[in-house]
Amino acid sequence: MAMESTYTDTQKITVSLPKALLTRLDERIPTCRRSRFIIGAIEEHLALEEQLAALDETAGAWSDKNHPDMRTAEDIDRWLEELRGSWGQPGASANG
């Protein structure tokens, strides 16, 4: 579920919806909560779109050639154990 935001500066817009979608909205969301619901839905969808864009932008950034220490599942498990083992230990770092 999207986080609820507080907006002090708003602007009205006109949006056209398919009748069937508007009927579903009317059945589930009271009129007094409609704007909040739509804001949440847009925020959630935009967050997903932004995540997908970030994945597209970073595709291919990882190279097995540059990380020979992480070629197998066992290598990754070992790295994760070392990383997690350092959590909560004052002065410890994930890099050793």
Residue pairs with C-beta under 8 A, 6 or more apart in sequence:
1 40
1 44
2 40
2 41
2 43
2 44
2 47
3 43
4 36
4 40
5 39
5 43
7 39
17 25
25 34
25 37
29 37
64 70
64 71
69 75
69 79
70 76
70 79
82 94
83 94
86 92
86 93
86 94
